[in-house]
Amino acid sequence: MRYIVTLIVIIALIVFGVAIFGGNDKTPRPIPAIPKVLPDYATTSAEVSLTTDGRINGDDVHRAIRITVSREQRNIDVIQGYEGNVIKSQSFTNNQTAYDVFLRALGQAGFTKERKTNIIDERGVCPLGHRYIFELSNTGGSDMRRWSASCNEFGTFGGRTSIIRTLFQRQITDYDKFIIGVTL
């Protein structure tokens, strides 16, 4: 009986030692990436964008407006249909200092905030209104995509939609003139 108890204690110590010290597994554990704050991307190739997707209608008359801002450029595209056909586009130069200030303003308005919702996909939501898609891309692993809608509380975006929309529109010189005739 004594031998059985001693054997059980030895086995328990071995199991306990392997559990604590990891046995022979010398595989390095990856260190989780520390998420950057938005202004940290000002010196990188990351870009932010806002797409305002128009009312749900026929492919030939459906329109969306996409504004993309990076360290070097500010772009606006008018998109026809649901497959992303760019029908009108304009680009402006940008610089790192201006981009840094823009990213800081977006950060203050909650550009990266996420809201929990059961509706992950914006397609088909708010059919008589607009969907707003907010993206951070080319980050090297921390890309982000969130959305909200004009007609309800749906969406994964937790920031201040109207302020962020205005900030993006003000990145485009003569924005109002550019979108004349575009019906969303």
Backbone as JSON Lines, residues from 0, in Angstrom:
{"i":0,"aa":"M","n":[0.82,-1.18,0.0],"ca":[0.0,0.0,0.0],"c":[0.87,1.25,0.0]}
{"i":1,"aa":"R","n":[1.94,1.19,0.78],"ca":[2.87,2.31,0.86],"c":[3.51,2.62,-0.49]}
{"i":2,"aa":"Y","n":[3.81,1.57,-1.22],"ca":[4.43,1.75,-2.54],"c":[3.46,2.39,-3.53]}
{"i":3,"aa":"I","n":[2.21,2.03,-3.42],"ca":[1.2,2.6,-4.31],"c":[1.03,4.09,-4.02]}
{"i":4,"aa":"V","n":[0.97,4.46,-2.74],"ca":[0.83,5.87,-2.37],"c":[2.06,6.65,-2.82]}
{"i":5,"aa":"T","n":[3.26,6.09,-2.63],"ca":[4.5,6.75,-3.06],"c":[4.5,6.92,-4.58]}
{"i":6,"aa":"L","n":[4.08,5.89,-5.29],"ca":[4.03,5.95,-6.76],"c":[3.04,7.02,-7.21]}
{"i":7,"aa":"I","n":[1.89,7.13,-6.58],"ca":[0.89,8.14,-6.93],"c":[1.44,9.54,-6.66]}
{"i":8,"aa":"V","n":[2.15,9.73,-5.54],"ca":[2.74,11.03,-5.2],"c":[3.8,11.41,-6.23]}
{"i":9,"aa":"I","n":[4.62,10.46,-6.65],"ca":[5.67,10.73,-7.65],"c":[5.04,11.11,-8.99]}
{"i":10,"aa":"I","n":[4.02,10.37,-9.4],"ca":[3.34,10.68,-10.66],"c":[2.69,12.06,-10.59]}
{"i":11,"aa":"A","n":[2.07,12.37,-9.46],"ca":[1.45,13.69,-9.29],"c":[2.5,14.79,-9.37]}
{"i":12,"aa":"L","n":[3.67,14.6,-8.76],"ca":[4.75,15.6,-8.82],"c":[5.25,15.79,-10.25]}
{"i":13,"aa":"I","n":[5.36,14.71,-10.99],"ca":[5.81,14.8,-12.39],"c":[4.78,15.58,-13.22]}
{"i":14,"aa":"V","n":[3.52,15.24,-13.06],"ca":[2.46,15.93,-13.8],"c":[2.44,17.41,-13.42]}
{"i":15,"aa":"F","n":[2.57,17.68,-12.13],"ca":[2.59,19.07,-11.65],"c":[3.79,19.82,-12.22]}
{"i":16,"aa":"G","n":[4.96,19.21,-12.25],"ca":[6.17,19.84,-12.79],"c":[6.04,20.13,-14.27]}
{"i":17,"aa":"V","n":[5.49,19.18,-15.02],"ca":[5.3,19.39,-16.46],"c":[4.3,20.52,-16.7]}
{"i":18,"aa":"A","n":[3.25,20.55,-15.89],"ca":[2.24,21.6,-16.06],"c":[2.81,22.97,-15.75]}
{"i":19,"aa":"I","n":[3.64,23.07,-14.75],"ca":[4.2,24.37,-14.34],"c":[5.34,24.81,-15.26]}
{"i":20,"aa":"F","n":[6.24,23.9,-15.55],"ca":[7.44,24.28,-16.31],"c":[7.33,23.99,-17.8]}
{"i":21,"aa":"G","n":[6.24,23.44,-18.25],"ca":[5.99,23.27,-19.67],"c":[6.69,22.09,-20.31]}
{"i":22,"aa":"G","n":[7.26,21.24,-19.55],"ca":[7.92,20.07,-20.12],"c":[9.06,20.46,-21.03]}
{"i":23,"aa":"N","n":[9.19,19.79,-22.16],"ca":[10.26,20.05,-23.11],"c":[9.84,21.01,-24.21]}
{"i":24,"aa":"D","n":[8.67,21.58,-24.11],"ca":[8.17,22.49,-25.15],"c":[8.93,23.81,-25.08]}
{"i":25,"aa":"K","n":[9.83,24.01,-26.0],"ca":[10.64,25.24,-26.03],"c":[10.18,26.18,-27.14]}
{"i":26,"aa":"T","n":[8.97,25.97,-27.68],"ca":[8.45,26.82,-28.72],"c":[8.2,28.22,-28.17]}
{"i":27,"aa":"P","n":[8.8,29.24,-28.81],"ca":[8.58,30.6,-28.3],"c":[7.12,31.02,-28.49]}
{"i":28,"aa":"R","n":[6.59,31.65,-27.52],"ca":[5.21,32.14,-27.58],"c":[5.21,33.52,-28.23]}
{"i":29,"aa":"P","n":[4.32,33.75,-29.21],"ca":[4.27,35.07,-29.83],"c":[3.79,36.12,-28.83]}
{"i":30,"aa":"I","n":[4.41,37.27,-28.9],"ca":[4.01,38.38,-28.05],"c":[2.88,39.11,-28.76]}
{"i":31,"aa":"P","n":[1.73,39.27,-28.1],"ca":[0.63,39.95,-28.78],"c":[1.0,41.38,-29.16]}
{"i":32,"aa":"A","n":[0.58,41.78,-30.36],"ca":[0.88,43.14,-30.83],"c":[0.12,44.16,-30.0]}
{"i":33,"aa":"I","n":[0.8,45.22,-29.68],"ca":[0.16,46.31,-28.95],"c":[-0.55,47.18,-29.99]}
{"i":34,"aa":"P","n":[-1.86,47.36,-29.84],"ca":[-2.56,48.16,-30.85],"c":[-2.07,49.6,-30.84]}
{"i":35,"aa":"K","n":[-1.92,50.13,-32.03],"ca":[-1.49,51.52,-32.17],"c":[-2.67,52.45,-32.0]}
{"i":36,"aa":"V","n":[-2.37,53.66,-31.57],"ca":[-3.4,54.7,-31.6],"c":[-3.34,55.3,-33.0]}
{"i":37,"aa":"L","n":[-4.43,55.88,-33.44],"ca":[-4.55,56.34,-34.82],"c":[-3.4,57.23,-35.29]}
{"i":38,"aa":"P","n":[-2.95,58.23,-34.52],"ca":[-1.85,59.08,-35.01],"c":[-0.53,58.34,-35.25]}
{"i":39,"aa":"D","n":[-0.37,57.16,-34.65],"ca":[0.85,56.37,-34.88],"c":[0.99,55.94,-36.34]}
{"i":40,"aa":"Y","n":[-0.1,55.97,-37.09],"ca":[-0.07,55.56,-38.5],"c":[0.35,56.69,-39.43]}
{"i":41,"aa":"A","n":[0.57,57.88,-38.92],"ca":[0.89,59.04,-39.77],"c":[2.19,58.86,-40.54]}
{"i":42,"aa":"T","n":[3.11,58.08,-40.03],"ca":[4.4,57.89,-40.69],"c":[4.44,56.59,-41.5]}
{"i":43,"aa":"T","n":[3.32,55.92,-41.63],"ca":[3.27,54.63,-42.33],"c":[2.51,54.76,-43.64]}
{"i":44,"aa":"S","n":[2.33,53.65,-44.32],"ca":[1.55,53.65,-45.57],"c":[0.07,53.4,-45.32]}
{"i":45,"aa":"A","n":[-0.35,53.42,-44.06],"ca":[-1.76,53.2,-43.73],"c":[-2.62,54.32,-44.31]}
{"i":46,"aa":"E","n":[-3.86,53.99,-44.61],"ca":[-4.8,54.98,-45.11],"c":[-6.16,54.77,-44.45]}
{"i":47,"aa":"V","n":[-6.9,55.86,-44.35],"ca":[-8.25,55.81,-43.8],"c":[-9.23,56.18,-44.9]}
{"i":48,"aa":"S","n":[-10.42,55.62,-44.81],"ca":[-11.42,55.96,-45.83],"c":[-12.82,55.95,-45.26]}
{"i":49,"aa":"L","n":[-13.67,56.7,-45.92],"ca":[-15.1,56.75,-45.62],"c":[-15.82,56.54,-46.94]}
{"i":50,"aa":"T","n":[-16.7,55.57,-46.97],"ca":[-17.56,55.35,-48.13],"c":[-18.99,55.62,-47.71]}
{"i":51,"aa":"T","n":[-19.64,56.52,-48.43],"ca":[-21.06,56.79,-48.2],"c":[-21.8,56.07,-49.31]}
{"i":52,"aa":"D","n":[-22.51,55.0,-48.94],"ca":[-23.21,54.15,-49.9],"c":[-24.66,54.62,-49.99]}
{"i":53,"aa":"G","n":[-25.13,54.91,-51.2],"ca":[-26.46,55.48,-51.4],"c":[-27.59,54.5,-51.23]}
{"i":54,"aa":"R","n":[-28.8,55.01,-51.47],"ca":[-30.01,54.21,-51.35],"c":[-29.91,52.95,-52.19]}
{"i":55,"aa":"I","n":[-30.6,51.93,-51.77],"ca":[-30.6,50.68,-52.51],"c":[-31.58,50.82,-53.67]}
{"i":56,"aa":"N","n":[-31.02,50.72,-54.87],"ca":[-31.8,50.88,-56.1],"c":[-31.12,50.1,-57.22]}
{"i":57,"aa":"G","n":[-31.52,50.34,-58.44],"ca":[-30.95,49.61,-59.57],"c":[-29.46,49.87,-59.75]}
{"i":58,"aa":"D","n":[-28.76,48.86,-60.23],"ca":[-27.31,48.95,-60.39],"c":[-26.87,50.14,-61.24]}
{"i":59,"aa":"D","n":[-27.65,50.46,-62.27],"ca":[-27.26,51.55,-63.17],"c":[-27.37,52.93,-62.52]}
{"i":60,"aa":"V","n":[-28.21,53.09,-61.51],"ca":[-28.38,54.4,-60.87],"c":[-27.8,54.46,-59.45]}
{"i":61,"aa":"H","n":[-27.35,53.32,-58.96],"ca":[-26.79,53.29,-57.6],"c":[-25.45,54.03,-57.56]}
{"i":62,"aa":"R","n":[-25.26,54.86,-56.52],"ca":[-24.02,55.62,-56.37],"c":[-23.48,55.51,-54.94]}
{"i":63,"aa":"A","n":[-22.18,55.66,-54.85],"ca":[-21.49,55.74,-53.56],"c":[-20.35,56.74,-53.74]}
{"i":64,"aa":"I","n":[-19.97,57.38,-52.65],"ca":[-18.84,58.3,-52.66],"c":[-17.81,57.8,-51.66]}
{"i":65,"aa":"R","n":[-16.59,57.62,-52.14],"ca":[-15.51,57.14,-51.27],"c":[-14.41,58.2,-51.18]}
{"i":66,"aa":"I","n":[-14.05,58.56,-49.96],"ca":[-12.93,59.48,-49.71],"c":[-11.85,58.68,-49.0]}
{"i":67,"aa":"T","n":[-10.64,58.72,-49.55],"ca":[-9.51,58.0,-48.97],"c":[-8.39,58.99,-48.71]}
{"i":68,"aa":"V","n":[-7.82,58.93,-47.51],"ca":[-6.75,59.84,-47.13],"c":[-5.56,59.03,-46.64]}
{"i":69,"aa":"S","n":[-4.39,59.39,-47.16],"ca":[-3.14,58.77,-46.73],"c":[-2.11,59.87,-46.46]}
{"i":70,"aa":"R","n":[-0.95,59.46,-46.11],"ca":[0.14,60.41,-45.83],"c":[0.48,61.25,-47.06]}
{"i":71,"aa":"E","n":[0.31,60.69,-48.25],"ca":[0.73,61.37,-49.47],"c":[-0.41,61.87,-50.34]}
{"i":72,"aa":"Q","n":[-1.63,61.33,-50.15],"ca":[-2.73,61.71,-51.04],"c":[-4.07,61.78,-50.33]}
{"i":73,"aa":"R","n":[-4.96,62.57,-50.95],"ca":[-6.37,62.63,-50.58],"c":[-7.15,62.38,-51.87]}
{"i":74,"aa":"N","n":[-8.0,61.36,-51.87],"ca":[-8.73,60.97,-53.08],"c":[-10.22,60.95,-52.82]}
{"i":75,"aa":"I","n":[-10.97,61.28,-53.87],"ca":[-12.42,61.12,-53.84],"c":[-12.83,60.38,-55.1]}
{"i":76,"aa":"D","n":[-13.71,59.41,-54.94],"ca":[-14.22,58.62,-56.05],"c":[-15.74,58.6,-55.98]}
{"i":77,"aa":"V","n":[-16.39,58.74,-57.14],"ca":[-17.81,58.47,-57.26],"c":[-17.92,57.09,-57.89]}
{"i":78,"aa":"I","n":[-18.66,56.22,-57.23],"ca":[-18.76,54.83,-57.65],"c":[-20.17,54.55,-58.15]}
{"i":79,"aa":"Q","n":[-20.26,53.91,-59.31],"ca":[-21.54,53.54,-59.91],"c":[-21.77,52.05,-59.7]}
{"i":80,"aa":"G","n":[-22.97,51.7,-59.27],"ca":[-23.34,50.29,-59.13],"c":[-22.79,49.65,-57.87]}
{"i":81,"aa":"Y","n":[-23.03,48.35,-57.79],"ca":[-22.66,47.59,-56.59],"c":[-21.33,46.86,-56.74]}
{"i":82,"aa":"E","n":[-20.72,46.96,-57.91],"ca":[-19.45,46.25,-58.13],"c":[-18.24,47.17,-58.11]}
{"i":83,"aa":"G","n":[-18.42,48.41,-57.7],"ca":[-17.29,49.31,-57.48],"c":[-16.72,49.99,-58.7]}
{"i":84,"aa":"N","n":[-17.53,50.26,-59.7],"ca":[-17.08,50.91,-60.93],"c":[-16.89,52.41,-60.68]}
{"i":85,"aa":"V","n":[-15.64,52.89,-60.66],"ca":[-15.36,54.3,-60.43],"c":[-15.67,55.08,-61.71]}
{"i":86,"aa":"I","n":[-16.59,56.06,-61.61],"ca":[-16.98,56.85,-62.79],"c":[-16.45,58.28,-62.75]}
{"i":87,"aa":"K","n":[-15.97,58.71,-61.59],"ca":[-15.41,60.05,-61.46],"c":[-14.43,60.02,-60.28]}
{"i":88,"aa":"S","n":[-13.27,60.66,-60.48],"ca":[-12.25,60.6,-59.43],"c":[-11.4,61.86,-59.45]}
{"i":89,"aa":"Q","n":[-10.89,62.23,-58.3],"ca":[-9.98,63.36,-58.21],"c":[-9.01,63.11,-57.06]}
{"i":90,"aa":"S","n":[-7.75,63.53,-57.24],"ca":[-6.72,63.35,-56.22],"c":[-6.07,64.68,-55.88]}
{"i":91,"aa":"F","n":[-5.63,64.77,-54.64],"ca":[-4.92,65.94,-54.13],"c":[-3.72,65.44,-53.35]}
{"i":92,"aa":"T","n":[-2.67,66.24,-53.3],"ca":[-1.51,65.83,-52.52],"c":[-1.79,66.04,-51.03]}
{"i":93,"aa":"N","n":[-1.02,65.34,-50.23],"ca":[-1.12,65.47,-48.78],"c":[0.3,65.41,-48.23]}
{"i":94,"aa":"N","n":[0.47,65.7,-46.96],"ca":[1.78,65.58,-46.32],"c":[1.61,64.96,-44.94]}
{"i":95,"aa":"Q","n":[2.71,64.53,-44.39],"ca":[2.67,63.8,-43.13],"c":[2.11,64.63,-41.97]}
{"i":96,"aa":"T","n":[2.44,65.91,-41.92],"ca":[1.94,66.76,-40.84],"c":[0.42,66.91,-40.92]}
{"i":97,"aa":"A","n":[-0.09,67.17,-42.11],"ca":[-1.54,67.29,-42.29],"c":[-2.24,65.97,-41.96]}
{"i":98,"aa":"Y","n":[-1.64,64.87,-42.38],"ca":[-2.22,63.55,-42.12],"c":[-2.24,63.26,-40.61]}
{"i":99,"aa":"D","n":[-1.17,63.63,-39.92],"ca":[-1.1,63.43,-38.48],"c":[-2.23,64.19,-37.78]}
{"i":100,"aa":"V","n":[-2.43,65.45,-38.15],"ca":[-3.5,66.25,-37.54],"c":[-4.87,65.64,-37.86]}
{"i":101,"aa":"F","n":[-5.07,65.21,-39.09],"ca":[-6.33,64.58,-39.5],"c":[-6.58,63.31,-38.68]}
{"i":102,"aa":"L","n":[-5.56,62.46,-38.54],"ca":[-5.72,61.23,-37.75],"c":[-6.04,61.53,-36.29]}
{"i":103,"aa":"R","n":[-5.42,62.57,-35.75],"ca":[-5.71,62.96,-34.36],"c":[-7.17,63.4,-34.22]}
{"i":104,"aa":"A","n":[-7.67,64.16,-35.19],"ca":[-9.07,64.6,-35.15],"c":[-10.01,63.4,-35.25]}
{"i":105,"aa":"L","n":[-9.69,62.46,-36.15],"ca":[-10.51,61.25,-36.27],"c":[-10.5,60.46,-34.96]}
{"i":106,"aa":"G","n":[-9.33,60.37,-34.35],"ca":[-9.22,59.65,-33.08],"c":[-10.08,60.28,-32.0]}
{"i":107,"aa":"Q","n":[-10.07,61.61,-31.93],"ca":[-10.89,62.32,-30.94],"c":[-12.38,62.08,-31.17]}
{"i":108,"aa":"A","n":[-12.76,61.86,-32.43],"ca":[-14.17,61.64,-32.76],"c":[-14.55,60.15,-32.69]}
{"i":109,"aa":"G","n":[-13.62,59.29,-32.29],"ca":[-13.94,57.88,-32.09],"c":[-13.88,57.02,-33.33]}
{"i":110,"aa":"F","n":[-13.02,57.35,-34.27],"ca":[-12.95,56.61,-35.54],"c":[-12.75,55.1,-35.34]}
{"i":111,"aa":"T","n":[-11.99,54.7,-34.35],"ca":[-11.7,53.27,-34.16],"c":[-12.64,52.58,-33.16]}
{"i":112,"aa":"K","n":[-13.59,53.31,-32.6],"ca":[-14.49,52.71,-31.61],"c":[-15.42,51.69,-32.27]}
{"i":113,"aa":"E","n":[-15.6,50.6,-31.56],"ca":[-16.47,49.55,-32.07],"c":[-17.7,49.41,-31.19]}
{"i":114,"aa":"R","n":[-18.8,49.12,-31.83],"ca":[-20.06,48.89,-31.14],"c":[-20.47,47.45,-31.4]}
{"i":115,"aa":"K","n":[-20.93,46.77,-30.38],"ca":[-21.39,45.39,-30.55],"c":[-22.8,45.39,-31.13]}
{"i":116,"aa":"T","n":[-23.0,44.54,-32.11],"ca":[-24.3,44.41,-32.75],"c":[-24.45,43.01,-33.31]}
{"i":117,"aa":"N","n":[-25.66,42.58,-33.51],"ca":[-25.92,41.27,-34.11],"c":[-25.86,41.33,-35.63]}
{"i":118,"aa":"I","n":[-25.94,42.55,-36.19],"ca":[-25.91,42.71,-37.65],"c":[-24.51,43.16,-38.04]}
{"i":119,"aa":"I","n":[-23.71,42.24,-38.53],"ca":[-22.32,42.51,-38.86],"c":[-22.19,43.11,-40.26]}
{"i":120,"aa":"D","n":[-23.02,42.68,-41.19],"ca":[-22.94,43.07,-42.6],"c":[-23.93,44.19,-42.91]}
{"i":121,"aa":"E","n":[-23.45,45.29,-43.48],"ca":[-24.31,46.44,-43.74],"c":[-25.15,46.3,-45.0]}
{"i":122,"aa":"R","n":[-24.86,45.35,-45.85],"ca":[-25.6,45.22,-47.1],"c":[-27.08,44.96,-46.81]}
{"i":123,"aa":"G","n":[-27.93,45.76,-47.43],"ca":[-29.37,45.61,-47.27],"c":[-29.96,46.38,-46.09]}
{"i":124,"aa":"V","n":[-29.11,46.88,-45.21],"ca":[-29.58,47.65,-44.05],"c":[-29.92,49.06,-44.52]}
{"i":125,"aa":"C","n":[-30.94,49.66,-43.95],"ca":[-31.33,51.04,-44.23],"c":[-31.53,51.26,-45.75]}
{"i":126,"aa":"P","n":[-32.41,50.52,-46.37],"ca":[-32.53,50.56,-47.83],"c":[-32.91,51.91,-48.41]}
{"i":127,"aa":"L","n":[-33.58,52.77,-47.65],"ca":[-33.98,54.08,-48.17],"c":[-33.05,55.19,-47.7]}
{"i":128,"aa":"G","n":[-32.01,54.83,-46.97],"ca":[-31.05,55.8,-46.46],"c":[-29.64,55.5,-46.93]}
{"i":129,"aa":"H","n":[-28.66,55.85,-46.11],"ca":[-27.26,55.67,-46.46],"c":[-26.55,54.79,-45.45]}
{"i":130,"aa":"R","n":[-25.55,54.07,-45.94],"ca":[-24.66,53.31,-45.09],"c":[-23.29,53.98,-45.16]}
{"i":131,"aa":"Y","n":[-22.63,54.07,-44.02],"ca":[-21.31,54.7,-43.95],"c":[-20.31,53.64,-43.54]}
{"i":132,"aa":"I","n":[-19.29,53.44,-44.38],"ca":[-18.28,52.43,-44.11],"c":[-16.97,53.15,-43.79]}
{"i":133,"aa":"F","n":[-16.42,52.85,-42.61],"ca":[-15.2,53.47,-42.1],"c":[-14.1,52.42,-42.13]}
{"i":134,"aa":"E","n":[-12.98,52.74,-42.79],"ca":[-11.91,51.75,-42.91],"c":[-10.54,52.34,-42.59]}
{"i":135,"aa":"L","n":[-9.72,51.51,-41.98],"ca":[-8.3,51.77,-41.77],"c":[-7.61,50.59,-42.43]}
{"i":136,"aa":"S","n":[-6.75,50.85,-43.42],"ca":[-6.14,49.75,-44.17],"c":[-4.65,49.99,-44.4]}
{"i":137,"aa":"N","n":[-3.99,48.97,-44.9],"ca":[-2.54,48.97,-45.16],"c":[-1.75,49.21,-43.87]}
{"i":138,"aa":"T","n":[-2.2,48.62,-42.78],"ca":[-1.57,48.84,-41.48],"c":[-0.52,47.79,-41.15]}
{"i":139,"aa":"G","n":[-0.47,46.73,-41.91],"ca":[0.45,45.65,-41.59],"c":[-0.11,44.72,-40.53]}
{"i":140,"aa":"G","n":[-1.43,44.62,-40.43],"ca":[-2.02,43.65,-39.54],"c":[-3.11,44.17,-38.61]}
{"i":141,"aa":"S","n":[-3.31,45.45,-38.56],"ca":[-4.34,46.01,-37.67],"c":[-5.44,46.7,-38.46]}
{"i":142,"aa":"D","n":[-5.74,46.2,-39.65],"ca":[-6.78,46.82,-40.47],"c":[-8.12,46.81,-39.73]}
{"i":143,"aa":"M","n":[-8.97,47.77,-40.06],"ca":[-10.24,47.92,-39.37],"c":[-11.32,48.26,-40.39]}
{"i":144,"aa":"R","n":[-12.52,47.74,-40.16],"ca":[-13.68,48.08,-40.99],"c":[-14.9,48.11,-40.09]}
{"i":145,"aa":"R","n":[-15.6,49.25,-40.07],"ca":[-16.8,49.41,-39.28],"c":[-17.84,50.14,-40.13]}
{"i":146,"aa":"W","n":[-19.09,50.09,-39.72],"ca":[-20.14,50.75,-40.49],"c":[-21.25,51.27,-39.59]}
{"i":147,"aa":"S","n":[-21.99,52.25,-40.12],"ca":[-23.2,52.76,-39.47],"c":[-24.19,53.1,-40.58]}
{"i":148,"aa":"A","n":[-25.4,53.49,-40.19],"ca":[-26.43,53.81,-41.17],"c":[-27.17,55.07,-40.76]}
{"i":149,"aa":"S","n":[-27.78,55.74,-41.74],"ca":[-28.45,57.01,-41.47],"c":[-29.83,56.85,-40.85]}
{"i":150,"aa":"C","n":[-30.42,55.68,-40.93],"ca":[-31.82,55.56,-40.54],"c":[-32.09,54.8,-39.26]}
{"i":151,"aa":"N","n":[-31.04,54.37,-38.56],"ca":[-31.31,53.59,-37.35],"c":[-30.05,53.46,-36.5]}
{"i":152,"aa":"E","n":[-30.14,52.66,-35.48],"ca":[-29.01,52.46,-34.57],"c":[-28.16,51.25,-34.94]}
{"i":153,"aa":"F","n":[-28.34,50.7,-36.12],"ca":[-27.55,49.55,-36.54],"c":[-26.1,49.96,-36.75]}
{"i":154,"aa":"G","n":[-25.23,48.99,-36.74],"ca":[-23.86,49.23,-37.14],"c":[-22.83,48.86,-36.1]}
{"i":155,"aa":"T","n":[-21.62,48.6,-36.6],"ca":[-20.5,48.24,-35.73],"c":[-19.67,49.46,-35.36]}
{"i":156,"aa":"F","n":[-19.99,50.61,-35.94],"ca":[-19.22,51.83,-35.69],"c":[-19.7,52.5,-34.41]}
{"i":157,"aa":"G","n":[-18.75,52.82,-33.52],"ca":[-19.1,53.43,-32.24],"c":[-18.71,54.88,-32.12]}
{"i":158,"aa":"G","n":[-18.17,55.47,-33.17],"ca":[-17.73,56.86,-33.13],"c":[-18.84,57.83,-33.47]}
{"i":159,"aa":"R","n":[-18.44,59.09,-33.67],"ca":[-19.38,60.17,-33.96],"c":[-19.47,60.36,-35.48]}
{"i":160,"aa":"T","n":[-20.44,59.7,-36.08],"ca":[-20.57,59.63,-37.53],"c":[-20.59,61.0,-38.19]}
{"i":161,"aa":"S","n":[-21.41,61.93,-37.72],"ca":[-21.55,63.21,-38.42],"c":[-20.25,64.01,-38.38]}
{"i":162,"aa":"I","n":[-19.54,63.99,-37.27],"ca":[-18.26,64.72,-37.19],"c":[-17.24,64.09,-38.14]}
{"i":163,"aa":"I","n":[-17.16,62.79,-38.16],"ca":[-16.18,62.11,-39.0],"c":[-16.52,62.31,-40.48]}
{"i":164,"aa":"R","n":[-17.78,62.28,-40.83],"ca":[-18.18,62.56,-42.22],"c":[-17.72,63.95,-42.63]}
{"i":165,"aa":"T","n":[-17.94,64.93,-41.76],"ca":[-17.54,66.31,-42.06],"c":[-16.02,66.41,-42.18]}
{"i":166,"aa":"L","n":[-15.29,65.75,-41.3],"ca":[-13.82,65.78,-41.38],"c":[-13.33,65.22,-42.72]}
{"i":167,"aa":"F","n":[-13.91,64.12,-43.17],"ca":[-13.51,63.55,-44.46],"c":[-13.88,64.5,-45.6]}
{"i":168,"aa":"Q","n":[-15.07,65.04,-45.59],"ca":[-15.49,65.94,-46.68],"c":[-14.58,67.16,-46.76]}
{"i":169,"aa":"R","n":[-14.12,67.66,-45.62],"ca":[-13.25,68.83,-45.61],"c":[-11.83,68.51,-46.08]}
{"i":170,"aa":"Q","n":[-11.5,67.26,-46.26],"ca":[-10.21,66.89,-46.82],"c":[-10.18,67.09,-48.34]}
{"i":171,"aa":"I","n":[-11.36,67.23,-48.92],"ca":[-11.47,67.35,-50.37],"c":[-11.75,68.81,-50.74]}
{"i":172,"aa":"T","n":[-10.83,69.43,-51.46],"ca":[-11.02,70.81,-51.9],"c":[-12.23,70.87,-52.82]}
{"i":173,"aa":"D","n":[-13.12,71.81,-52.56],"ca":[-14.36,72.0,-53.34],"c":[-15.2,70.72,-53.41]}
{"i":174,"aa":"Y","n":[-15.33,70.06,-52.27],"ca":[-16.12,68.83,-52.19],"c":[-17.53,69.02,-52.77]}
{"i":175,"aa":"D","n":[-18.2,70.1,-52.36],"ca":[-19.58,70.32,-52.82],"c":[-19.67,70.46,-54.34]}
{"i":176,"aa":"K","n":[-18.69,71.1,-54.94],"ca":[-18.68,71.24,-56.41],"c":[-18.46,69.89,-57.08]}
{"i":177,"aa":"F","n":[-17.56,69.07,-56.48],"ca":[-17.23,67.78,-57.07],"c":[-18.44,66.85,-57.12]}
{"i":178,"aa":"I","n":[-19.28,66.89,-56.1],"ca":[-20.39,65.94,-56.05],"c":[-21.7,66.48,-56.65]}
{"i":179,"aa":"I","n":[-21.66,67.67,-57.27],"ca":[-22.87,68.2,-57.92],"c":[-23.35,67.16,-58.95]}
{"i":180,"aa":"G","n":[-24.62,66.87,-58.89],"ca":[-25.22,65.91,-59.83],"c":[-25.16,64.47,-59.36]}
{"i":181,"aa":"V","n":[-24.49,64.2,-58.26],"ca":[-24.43,62.82,-57.74],"c":[-25.58,62.63,-56.78]}
{"i":182,"aa":"T","n":[-26.46,61.69,-57.1],"ca":[-27.61,61.39,-56.25],"c":[-27.35,60.09,-55.51]}
{"i":183,"aa":"L","n":[-27.26,60.22,-54.23],"ca":[-27.07,59.02,-53.41],"c":[-28.43,58.47,-53.03]}
